[in-house]
Amino acid sequence: MSRPEYANVPLPVFDPALSPESLFESLEEWVFSPALRDLVEMFGGAGIIGGNRLSVVLEALDAFSGRWDFRGGKERNLARTKEFAGEHEEVVLAAARALGLVDSPAPGRGPYDHMIVLGGLLRACMLRPRLAAQLRPLLAAQGTVTGIGAFRPLGGDEVPMVGVLGLDGVDDEISAMDAGMRLAFGLGAPSSVSAFYDPENRNLSWSRTRYGLEGGATIEVVAAPSNDPGRRANTPDSYQFWAEDVAKVDPGDHILLVTSAIYVPFQHADAIRMLGLPYGASVDTVGVDASLEREPILEQTFTASNYLQEVRSTIRSMRLLAAAVRDEVPGGT
């Protein structure tokens, strides 16, 4: 079977100058797209994406996509992999591209008041700061750059990579992000460090390391605490901590998120929910394509199971976003 072709589906757009109802239209465009419909039907979900209300379809998709959860609560580099028949794989890869998990959009607006570099596995903590440094000319004169991570111990293939990359002292995600930011931006010693360490529960700890840049811009590397003591901080936790305790976000501010291409859709949806709706800020999200990396140890190619996992992540994030919009729009879909 040849790979099907789908038109690219734009990600949801939040414009603070418009009413929140406009978000429903962009959410519906993604959820009711032929690419997602064919993908779901390929795996036995015929009829799920039909003429029902958006909230009903997202609830059904959330339940259905449980079959694409290959992590089972583990970190992404420890998730199980699954091979698919040729026809299934071709549809998965074509749908993933159309749904925005392969080709990252270019930054659409500038200058940006804030740039957030999202943490992740060790490769991400090296590659994302590099992209952020390349995009620095898009930052406003007094703009802020924040690398965000968590106190997550390195595991799996990350551990041997530390030695190969010469990252002395790096043993968790936030130290990896700090190293990546220092290398990418040529940073010296920090100007200030503040932190809280909970000796009984690392998930509740936080830290802020501040650096200065020429021209008045500032860089911080921030480890966010979790809102759930039973797990490490996730992306929404990080957004919330950054907005409440680190940055001063004003209505109309432009925020640029830097992540990896495969995670752009779900992290963008979370950002609209956590930063756009509450603060009236606009959000653009761009992603690194690690498959194009010339440094072999940092190169990464994703499989069909990886893409299915992140389609599920996006469905769940869009369900939360739709619910947040409904809270602001009586009678919303």
C-alpha positions as CSV (number, residue, x, y, z in Angstrom):
1,M,0.0,0.0,0.0
2,S,1.3,3.4,-0.9
3,R,1.3,6.0,1.8
4,P,-2.0,8.1,1.8
5,E,-1.8,11.8,1.4
6,Y,-3.6,14.2,3.7
7,A,-3.8,18.0,3.9
8,N,-1.9,19.4,6.8
9,V,-4.2,20.3,9.7
10,P,-3.4,23.5,11.5
11,L,-3.0,23.4,15.3
12,P,-5.5,25.2,17.5
13,V,-5.0,29.0,17.6
14,F,-5.9,31.2,20.5
15,D,-6.2,34.9,19.8
16,P,-6.8,36.9,22.9
17,A,-8.5,39.6,20.8
18,L,-11.2,37.1,19.8
19,S,-13.8,35.3,22.0
20,P,-12.8,31.8,23.3
21,E,-15.5,30.4,21.1
22,S,-13.1,30.7,18.1
23,L,-11.0,28.0,19.7
24,F,-13.8,25.5,19.2
25,E,-13.5,25.8,15.4
26,S,-9.8,25.1,15.4
27,L,-10.2,22.2,17.8
28,E,-12.9,20.7,15.6
29,E,-10.7,21.1,12.5
30,W,-8.1,18.9,14.1
31,V,-10.4,16.4,15.7
32,F,-12.7,15.9,12.8
33,S,-9.9,15.8,10.2
34,P,-9.7,13.0,7.6
35,A,-6.3,12.1,8.9
36,L,-7.4,11.4,12.4
37,R,-10.6,9.8,11.3
38,D,-8.8,7.3,9.0
39,L,-6.2,6.6,11.7
40,V,-8.9,5.8,14.3
41,E,-10.9,3.7,11.8
42,M,-7.8,1.7,10.8
43,F,-7.5,0.6,14.4
44,G,-11.2,-0.4,14.8
45,G,-12.8,2.9,15.8
46,A,-15.3,3.3,13.0
47,G,-18.0,5.8,13.9
48,I,-16.2,7.4,16.8
49,I,-15.5,10.5,14.8
50,G,-18.9,11.3,13.5
51,G,-21.6,14.0,14.0
52,N,-21.5,14.1,17.8
53,R,-20.5,17.2,19.8
54,L,-16.8,17.8,20.2
55,S,-16.8,17.0,23.9
56,V,-18.5,13.6,23.2
57,V,-16.0,12.7,20.5
58,L,-13.0,13.7,22.6
59,E,-14.3,11.6,25.5
60,A,-14.7,8.6,23.2
61,L,-11.3,9.2,21.6
62,D,-9.6,9.4,25.0
63,A,-11.0,6.0,25.9
64,F,-10.2,4.5,22.5
65,S,-6.7,5.8,22.3
66,G,-5.8,3.8,25.5
67,R,-4.7,1.1,23.1
68,W,-1.9,3.5,21.9
69,D,-0.5,3.9,25.4
70,F,2.8,2.1,25.2
71,R,4.3,3.9,28.2
72,G,2.1,2.5,31.0
73,G,3.3,5.3,33.3
74,K,7.0,4.9,32.3
75,E,9.2,7.6,30.8
76,R,9.1,7.8,27.0
77,N,12.5,6.2,26.5
78,L,11.4,3.2,28.6
79,A,8.1,2.7,26.7
80,R,7.5,-0.6,24.9
81,T,7.6,-0.6,21.1
82,K,5.3,-2.3,18.7
83,E,5.6,-3.1,15.1
84,F,2.7,-2.7,12.7
85,A,1.7,-4.2,9.4
86,G,2.8,-2.1,6.4
87,E,-0.7,-0.7,5.7
88,H,-1.1,0.4,9.3
89,E,2.4,1.9,9.5
90,E,1.8,3.9,6.3
91,V,-1.5,5.4,7.6
92,V,0.1,6.2,11.0
93,L,3.1,8.0,9.4
94,A,0.9,9.9,7.0
95,A,-1.6,10.9,9.6
96,A,1.1,12.0,12.1
97,R,2.6,14.3,9.5
98,A,-0.8,15.8,8.7
99,L,-1.7,16.3,12.4
100,G,1.5,18.3,13.1
101,L,3.7,15.7,14.8
102,V,6.4,15.7,12.1
103,D,6.9,19.0,10.4
104,S,7.2,21.8,12.9
105,P,5.7,25.2,12.0
106,A,7.9,28.2,11.7
107,P,7.6,30.9,14.4
108,G,4.7,33.1,13.3
109,R,4.9,36.2,15.4
110,G,7.6,38.3,16.9
111,P,9.1,39.9,18.8
112,Y,8.4,37.5,21.6
113,D,8.2,38.6,25.2
114,H,9.0,35.2,26.5
115,M,10.6,32.0,25.2
116,I,10.1,28.8,27.0
117,V,12.4,25.8,26.3
118,L,10.7,22.7,27.5
119,G,12.8,19.9,29.1
120,G,12.6,16.2,28.4
121,L,15.0,13.4,27.8
122,L,18.7,14.1,27.6
123,R,18.7,14.6,23.8
124,A,15.9,17.1,24.1
125,C,17.8,19.0,26.8
126,M,20.7,19.4,24.3
127,L,18.9,20.1,21.1
128,R,16.0,22.3,22.2
129,P,18.3,25.0,23.7
130,R,20.3,25.1,20.5
131,L,17.1,25.9,18.5
132,A,16.2,28.5,21.1
133,A,19.6,30.2,20.7
134,Q,19.1,30.3,17.0
135,L,15.7,31.9,17.5
136,R,17.0,34.5,20.0
137,P,16.8,37.3,17.4
138,L,13.0,37.0,17.6
139,L,13.1,37.9,21.3
140,A,12.1,41.4,22.5
141,A,14.9,43.5,23.9
142,Q,13.8,42.8,27.5
143,G,12.5,39.4,26.8
144,T,13.0,36.3,29.0
145,V,14.2,32.9,28.1
146,T,13.4,30.0,30.5
147,G,14.5,26.4,30.3
148,I,12.1,24.3,32.2
149,G,12.6,20.8,33.6
150,A,12.0,18.6,36.5
151,F,13.9,16.6,39.2
152,R,13.6,13.4,37.1
153,P,16.6,11.1,37.5
154,L,18.1,10.1,34.2
155,G,17.4,6.5,33.1
156,G,17.7,4.0,30.2
157,D,19.9,5.2,27.3
158,E,20.3,8.6,28.9
159,V,22.9,7.3,31.5
160,P,25.6,6.2,29.1
161,M,25.0,9.3,26.9
162,V,26.1,11.6,29.8
163,G,29.7,10.2,29.5
164,V,29.8,10.3,25.8
165,L,28.7,13.9,25.7
166,G,31.1,14.9,28.5
167,L,28.4,16.2,30.8
168,D,30.0,16.0,34.1
169,G,27.7,16.2,37.1
170,V,24.5,15.7,35.0
171,D,22.3,13.1,36.7
172,D,18.8,14.4,36.3
173,E,16.6,16.3,33.8
174,I,17.1,19.8,35.3
175,S,20.9,19.5,35.4
176,A,20.8,18.3,31.8
177,M,18.6,21.4,30.9
178,D,21.0,23.7,32.7
179,A,24.0,22.2,30.8
180,G,22.1,22.4,27.5
181,M,21.2,26.1,28.1
182,R,24.8,27.0,29.2
183,L,26.3,25.4,26.1
184,A,23.7,26.8,23.7
185,F,23.8,30.4,25.0
186,G,27.4,30.5,26.1
187,L,26.5,31.3,29.7
188,G,28.9,31.9,32.5
189,A,28.2,31.6,36.2
190,P,24.7,32.2,37.4
191,S,23.8,35.5,38.9
192,S,21.5,33.9,41.5
193,V,20.2,30.5,42.6
194,S,17.1,29.8,44.7
195,A,15.7,26.4,45.5
196,F,13.5,24.3,47.8
197,Y,14.3,20.7,48.3
198,D,11.9,18.4,49.9
199,P,14.0,15.5,51.4
200,E,11.0,13.2,51.6
201,N,9.5,13.8,48.2
202,R,11.6,15.1,45.3
203,N,8.5,15.7,43.3
204,L,7.7,18.7,45.5
205,S,11.1,20.3,45.1
206,W,11.8,23.3,42.9
207,S,14.7,25.5,41.8
208,R,15.5,28.7,39.9
209,T,18.9,29.5,38.4
210,R,19.2,32.9,36.8
211,Y,21.7,34.1,34.2
212,G,22.1,37.4,32.5
213,L,22.6,38.1,28.7
214,E,24.0,41.1,26.9
215,G,21.3,43.6,26.1
216,G,19.3,43.2,29.2
217,A,17.6,39.8,28.4
218,T,17.6,37.2,31.1
219,I,17.8,33.4,31.1
220,E,16.5,31.2,33.8
221,V,16.6,27.4,34.3
222,V,13.7,26.3,36.4
223,A,12.7,23.0,37.9
224,A,9.0,23.0,38.6
225,P,7.3,21.2,41.5
226,S,4.5,18.7,40.8
227,N,0.9,19.4,41.6
228,D,0.6,15.7,42.4
229,P,3.0,14.4,45.1
230,G,2.7,10.9,43.5
231,R,4.4,11.9,40.2
232,R,7.1,14.1,38.8
233,A,6.1,17.5,37.4
234,N,4.5,17.4,34.0
235,T,4.1,20.0,31.3
236,P,1.0,21.8,32.7
237,D,2.7,21.9,36.1
238,S,5.7,23.6,34.6
239,Y,3.6,26.1,32.7
240,Q,1.7,27.0,35.9
241,F,4.8,27.4,38.1
242,W,6.5,29.5,35.4
243,A,3.5,31.8,35.1
244,E,2.8,32.1,38.8
245,D,6.3,32.2,40.3
246,V,8.8,33.0,37.6
247,A,7.5,35.3,34.8
248,K,5.3,38.3,34.7
249,V,2.8,37.5,31.9
250,D,0.7,40.4,30.7
251,P,-2.4,40.3,28.5
252,G,-1.2,40.4,24.8
253,D,2.2,39.0,25.5
254,H,3.7,36.7,22.8
255,I,5.1,33.4,24.1
256,L,7.3,31.1,22.0
257,L,7.6,27.5,23.1
258,V,10.5,25.3,22.0
259,T,10.1,21.6,22.1
260,S,10.5,18.6,19.8
261,A,8.4,18.3,16.6
262,I,6.6,15.1,17.8
263,Y,5.4,16.8,21.0
264,V,4.4,20.2,19.5
265,P,0.6,19.4,19.2
266,F,0.0,18.3,22.8
267,Q,2.3,20.8,24.4
268,H,0.8,23.6,22.4
269,A,-2.7,22.6,23.5
270,D,-1.6,22.5,27.1
271,A,0.0,26.0,26.7
272,I,-3.2,27.5,25.4
273,R,-5.0,26.1,28.3
274,M,-2.5,27.1,31.0
275,L,-1.1,30.3,29.6
276,G,-3.4,31.6,26.8
277,L,-6.8,31.4,28.4
278,P,-5.9,32.5,32.0
279,Y,-3.4,35.3,31.0
280,G,-4.5,36.5,27.6
281,A,-1.2,35.6,26.0
282,S,-0.7,34.3,22.5
283,V,1.4,31.1,22.1
284,D,3.4,29.8,19.2
285,T,5.2,26.4,19.4
286,V,8.1,25.2,17.4
287,G,9.9,21.9,17.5
288,V,13.3,20.3,16.8
289,D,13.5,17.5,14.3
290,A,16.0,15.1,15.9
291,S,16.0,12.9,12.8
292,L,18.0,15.6,11.0
293,E,20.6,15.9,13.7
294,R,24.2,15.5,12.4
295,E,25.6,14.4,15.7
296,P,24.9,10.7,15.7
297,I,24.4,10.3,19.5
298,L,21.7,13.0,19.4
299,E,19.9,11.7,16.3
300,Q,16.5,10.1,16.8
301,T,14.0,8.6,14.5
302,F,10.5,8.0,15.8
303,T,8.5,4.8,15.0
304,A,4.8,4.4,14.4
305,S,4.2,3.5,18.1
306,N,5.9,6.7,19.1
307,Y,3.6,8.7,16.9
308,L,0.5,6.9,18.1
309,Q,1.5,7.6,21.7
310,E,1.7,11.3,21.0
311,V,-1.5,11.4,19.0
312,R,-3.1,10.0,22.2
313,S,-1.3,12.7,24.3
314,T,-2.7,15.4,21.9
315,I,-6.3,14.0,22.2
316,R,-6.1,14.1,25.9
317,S,-4.6,17.6,26.0
318,M,-7.3,18.9,23.5
319,R,-10.0,17.3,25.7
320,L,-8.8,19.3,28.6
321,L,-8.5,22.4,26.5
322,A,-12.1,22.0,25.2
323,A,-13.3,21.6,28.7
324,A,-11.5,24.8,29.8
325,V,-13.1,26.7,27.0
326,R,-16.5,25.3,27.8
327,D,-16.1,26.7,31.3
328,E,-15.8,30.2,29.7
329,V,-18.5,29.7,27.0
330,P,-21.9,28.7,28.3
331,G,-23.4,26.1,26.1
332,G,-20.1,25.5,24.3
333,T,-19.5,22.2,22.5
